[in-house]
Amino acid sequence: MTGTNDARAVVLHVSDTPADLVRAVDNARLVAEQFPGTSVRVIVNGAALEGLSSPQGLEVPSGVEVAACGIGLGRRGIDAASLPAGVEVVPAAVPAIVAAQLDGAVYVRI
């Protein structure tokens, strides 16, 4: 990024399928590795939330944050306490994405 803000951030948004969640986390890991010092966050909503409660679990890579939409969890009956370690809950995905973009984050839809 240019300008006075030296902080770099990327938001990967995943909502379609549980398989897309795996792709998003893999891509987030790659971005974190290839762009050291960049904040990388995966924001999950919609049907992709089901991937957070899969029996295989989700391993959150070092340097990556994963956030689940609280509204979507509630609609799907997924208990936030059952989420894998390292997954945080945001009240709603869209405002979290908008806030990140307003702060200058790069947005990638998976």
C-alpha positions as a LaTeX table, in Angstrom:
\begin{tabular}{lrrr}
\hline
Residue & $x$ (\AA) & $y$ (\AA) & $z$ (\AA) \\
\hline
Met1 & 0.00 & 0.00 & 0.00 \\
Thr2 & 1.05 & 3.54 & $-0.47$ \\
Gly3 & 0.49 & 6.50 & 1.79 \\
Thr4 & 1.33 & 7.11 & 5.42 \\
Asn5 & $-0.08$ & 3.82 & 6.73 \\
Asp6 & 2.68 & 1.19 & 6.58 \\
Ala7 & 0.45 & $-1.60$ & 7.92 \\
Arg8 & $-0.63$ & $-4.11$ & 5.28 \\
Ala9 & $-3.67$ & $-6.30$ & 5.57 \\
Val10 & $-5.48$ & $-8.88$ & 3.46 \\
Val11 & $-8.98$ & $-10.23$ & 4.04 \\
Leu12 & $-10.01$ & $-13.47$ & 2.37 \\
His13 & $-13.80$ & $-13.86$ & 2.38 \\
Val14 & $-15.29$ & $-17.34$ & 2.08 \\
Ser15 & $-19.00$ & $-18.15$ & 2.14 \\
Asp16 & $-20.01$ & $-20.71$ & $-0.48$ \\
Thr17 & $-18.92$ & $-24.21$ & 0.59 \\
Pro18 & $-16.97$ & $-25.94$ & 3.35 \\
Ala19 & $-14.38$ & $-26.98$ & 0.74 \\
Asp20 & $-13.84$ & $-23.31$ & $-0.07$ \\
Leu21 & $-12.86$ & $-22.77$ & 3.57 \\
Val22 & $-9.95$ & $-25.18$ & 3.19 \\
Arg23 & $-8.84$ & $-23.36$ & 0.02 \\
Ala24 & $-9.12$ & $-19.98$ & 1.75 \\
Val25 & $-7.00$ & $-21.09$ & 4.72 \\
Asp26 & $-4.39$ & $-22.60$ & 2.39 \\
Asn27 & $-4.24$ & $-19.37$ & 0.40 \\
Ala28 & $-4.08$ & $-17.30$ & 3.57 \\
Arg29 & $-1.07$ & $-19.32$ & 4.69 \\
Leu30 & 0.64 & $-18.70$ & 1.36 \\
Val31 & $-0.02$ & $-14.96$ & 1.55 \\
Ala32 & 1.31 & $-14.81$ & 5.12 \\
Glu33 & 4.47 & $-16.67$ & 4.05 \\
Gln34 & 5.08 & $-14.64$ & 0.89 \\
Phe35 & 4.29 & $-11.24$ & 2.38 \\
Pro36 & 5.88 & $-11.13$ & 5.84 \\
Gly37 & 4.47 & $-8.46$ & 8.09 \\
Thr38 & 1.08 & $-8.57$ & 6.39 \\
Ser39 & $-1.99$ & $-9.18$ & 8.52 \\
Val40 & $-3.98$ & $-12.01$ & 6.92 \\
Arg41 & $-7.53$ & $-12.75$ & 8.00 \\
Val42 & $-10.07$ & $-15.25$ & 6.69 \\
Ile43 & $-13.67$ & $-14.21$ & 7.35 \\
Val44 & $-16.18$ & $-17.04$ & 7.08 \\
Asn45 & $-19.94$ & $-16.80$ & 6.64 \\
Gly46 & $-22.74$ & $-18.59$ & 4.82 \\
Ala47 & $-22.53$ & $-22.29$ & 4.00 \\
Ala48 & $-18.73$ & $-22.26$ & 4.45 \\
Leu49 & $-19.32$ & $-22.06$ & 8.22 \\
Glu50 & $-20.14$ & $-25.78$ & 8.12 \\
Gly51 & $-16.45$ & $-26.37$ & 7.40 \\
Leu52 & $-15.60$ & $-25.08$ & 10.86 \\
Ser53 & $-17.49$ & $-27.94$ & 12.48 \\
Ser54 & $-16.22$ & $-30.74$ & 10.26 \\
Pro55 & $-14.83$ & $-33.86$ & 11.96 \\
Gln56 & $-11.42$ & $-33.24$ & 10.35 \\
Gly57 & $-11.22$ & $-29.89$ & 12.12 \\
Leu58 & $-9.41$ & $-26.84$ & 10.90 \\
Glu59 & $-5.84$ & $-25.99$ & 11.68 \\
Val60 & $-5.25$ & $-22.24$ & 11.75 \\
Pro61 & $-1.78$ & $-21.55$ & 10.35 \\
Ser62 & 0.70 & $-19.29$ & 12.08 \\
Gly63 & 0.29 & $-15.70$ & 10.96 \\
Val64 & $-3.35$ & $-16.17$ & 9.93 \\
Glu65 & $-6.53$ & $-15.18$ & 11.73 \\
Val66 & $-9.85$ & $-16.92$ & 11.08 \\
Ala67 & $-13.10$ & $-15.23$ & 12.04 \\
Ala68 & $-16.59$ & $-16.74$ & 11.89 \\
Cys69 & $-19.79$ & $-14.74$ & 11.47 \\
Gly70 & $-21.78$ & $-14.86$ & 14.71 \\
Ile71 & $-25.09$ & $-14.34$ & 12.94 \\
Gly72 & $-24.40$ & $-17.22$ & 10.57 \\
Leu73 & $-23.34$ & $-19.51$ & 13.40 \\
Gly74 & $-26.61$ & $-18.82$ & 15.17 \\
Arg75 & $-28.67$ & $-19.42$ & 12.03 \\
Arg76 & $-26.95$ & $-22.78$ & 11.51 \\
Gly77 & $-27.14$ & $-23.84$ & 15.16 \\
Ile78 & $-23.35$ & $-24.01$ & 15.47 \\
Asp79 & $-22.12$ & $-23.39$ & 19.01 \\
Ala80 & $-19.21$ & $-20.95$ & 19.06 \\
Ala81 & $-17.63$ & $-23.02$ & 21.84 \\
Ser82 & $-17.29$ & $-25.93$ & 19.39 \\
Leu83 & $-15.14$ & $-23.98$ & 16.93 \\
Pro84 & $-11.53$ & $-25.04$ & 16.39 \\
Ala85 & $-8.81$ & $-23.37$ & 18.45 \\
Gly86 & $-7.77$ & $-20.06$ & 16.99 \\
Val87 & $-11.12$ & $-19.24$ & 15.38 \\
Glu88 & $-12.69$ & $-16.05$ & 16.69 \\
Val89 & $-16.29$ & $-14.95$ & 16.32 \\
Val90 & $-17.21$ & $-11.55$ & 14.89 \\
Pro91 & $-20.77$ & $-10.28$ & 15.36 \\
Ala92 & $-21.38$ & $-10.14$ & 11.59 \\
Ala93 & $-19.15$ & $-10.89$ & 8.60 \\
Val94 & $-20.12$ & $-8.04$ & 6.27 \\
Pro95 & $-19.43$ & $-5.19$ & 8.72 \\
Ala96 & $-16.11$ & $-6.86$ & 9.63 \\
Ile97 & $-15.17$ & $-6.96$ & 5.95 \\
Val98 & $-16.25$ & $-3.37$ & 5.38 \\
Ala99 & $-14.27$ & $-2.18$ & 8.41 \\
Ala100 & $-11.16$ & $-3.95$ & 7.13 \\
Gln101 & $-11.56$ & $-2.44$ & 3.66 \\
Leu102 & $-12.10$ & 1.04 & 5.07 \\
Asp103 & $-8.83$ & 0.55 & 6.96 \\
Gly104 & $-7.11$ & $-0.25$ & 3.65 \\
Ala105 & $-7.15$ & $-4.07$ & 3.55 \\
Val106 & $-6.98$ & $-5.91$ & 0.25 \\
Tyr107 & $-10.15$ & $-7.95$ & $-0.28$ \\
Val108 & $-10.08$ & $-11.40$ & $-1.93$ \\
Arg109 & $-13.22$ & $-13.45$ & $-2.47$ \\
Ile110 & $-12.65$ & $-17.20$ & $-2.39$ \\
\hline
\end{tabular}
